[in-house]
Amino acid sequence: SMQLLAYVRALGRGALPPPPGGDAARGRALFAGFGECTGCHRVGGMGSRIGPDLSDAGASMPPPDLLAVLLRPDERVLPTQWYVRAVTRDGRTITGRRLNEDTYSVQLIDAQEELVSLVKEELREYELIKKSPMPSYEGKLTREQMGDLVAYLASLKGTP
């Protein structure tokens, strides 16, 4: 289709669409194993809370978008996925994924999966990091593995 063609062009010449009919079961094994995705992500209550929960990844993103995130994580980082780097008055640096923020405070989850609540006026520095901490899997996974991983993520529709 024209859409797919435009999409592949937008990704650049090096990227190929995943093969059709990736295997979700193999993708699930890859997610938990070699891909090390559970180091940052949760699915159905299993895995880490450092990165976004992917239990409904397939319900919120079509397969081409899932592939794009694996290849170019920095291109579509949602504001809900931004990280925060804060330095307290006593010089402690705290980095984590932003969960909630209002005028006065920010709540984040740090690398130890601890919830941290900070009062903004008590901070020496406060910076939003709009890049993704997720690595690109381009060149790290084969085209077939990419297809399997996308098939698995696409199958995750959350709890009905």
Buried (B, 14 or more C-beta within 10 A) or exposed (E): EEEEEEBBEEBEEEBEBBBEEBBBEBBBBBBBEEBEBBEBBBBEEEBBBBBBBBBEBBEBBEBBBBBBBBBBBEEEBEEEBBBBBBBBEEEEEBBBBBBEBEEEEBBBBBEEEEEBEBEEEEBEEBEEBEEBBBEBBBEEBEEEBBBBBBBBBBBBEBEE
